[in-house]
Amino acid sequence: MYIPEAFEHKDIHKGTWKDPAGSTVNQIDHALINKSRATIVEDVKTMRGANCDSDHILFRIKIRHSIAHTYQKKQKYKLRWDIHKLENNDKKNEYQGYIADKLKGSKM
């Protein structure tokens, strides 16, 4: 597997383990990431100043992450009242009679 030298750092910033004597530093800790997500990694670097009381050195990974877009389904406009029909006098009178009957309590 070919790993490009994408993150150019000094060797001192690449080591993740220091032997107890302090003379040797090796890179033995690694981060795993999917191949499809490898493009979001911007930088990997050790955090040498962090005191974690261990012979391992912490490292950080900077990633570029974007929030996924969510698309809302468009609601169809529901036509409740066709007020243009009330411009016709016959329909207008029919509707007024229907409302009058409903208010009296009679059924059509």
Buried (B, 14 or more C-beta within 10 A) or exposed (E): EEEEEEBEEEEEBBBBBBEEEEEEBEEEEEEEEEEEEEEBBEEBEBEEEEEEEEEEBBBEEEEEEEEEEEEEEEEEEEEEEEEEEEEEEEEEEEEEEEEEEEEEEEEE
